[in-house]
Amino acid sequence: MAQSTITDRHRSVLITQVREIAITEVATDGNVHRRALRILGEPQTNGQLTEIFELILETEREKEDIRIDAPPFEF
């Protein structure tokens, strides 16, 4: 059975001037499933926000392993 890997053992990241968070659908390539969480912010170029940070999640097991659940929020 494969082991999970990560380059950094622990990292706390503060990202300021966030304008949008995008989560991709799961893409499958062979038996590998991937999805990305992208943080977009300033500056804007030609009306497009800059991608500041991308977190890629990957699994060789079930694509449900990288499911993202977010409860509804009320403001």
C-alpha positions, -999 to 999 in steps of 0.1 A, spaced: 0 0 0 14 34 -9 21 60 18 9 96 17 37 121 10 42 158 16 74 179 11 70 201 41 61 184 74 41 214 86 34 247 72 10 275 82 4 300 54 -12 334 57 -25 347 24 -38 383 23 -58 401 -3 -77 369 -12 -105 376 -37 -116 342 -48 -112 305 -39 -117 279 -67 -119 242 -63 -116 220 -93 -135 189 -101 -117 156 -97 -96 147 -128 -86 111 -133 -55 100 -152 -52 62 -153 -57 52 -116 -47 86 -102 -73 111 -91 -64 148 -86 -81 180 -77 -68 215 -69 -77 243 -45 -67 276 -60 -64 309 -41 -68 340 -63 -61 376 -54 -44 408 -63 -31 422 -85 -55 418 -114 -40 416 -149 -64 423 -179 -93 419 -155 -81 385 -143 -71 378 -107 -37 364 -100 -33 328 -89 -14 331 -56 -14 296 -43 -25 261 -56 -29 231 -34 -31 198 -54 -46 168 -38 -39 134 -52 -49 98 -45 -45 64 -62 -74 50 -43 -110 61 -45 -117 96 -58 -140 101 -28 -108 102 -7 -103 138 -20 -139 148 -16 -143 183 -1 -172 189 22 -182 225 32 -212 230 55 -235 259 45 -226 292 61 -250 319 71 -239 355 74 
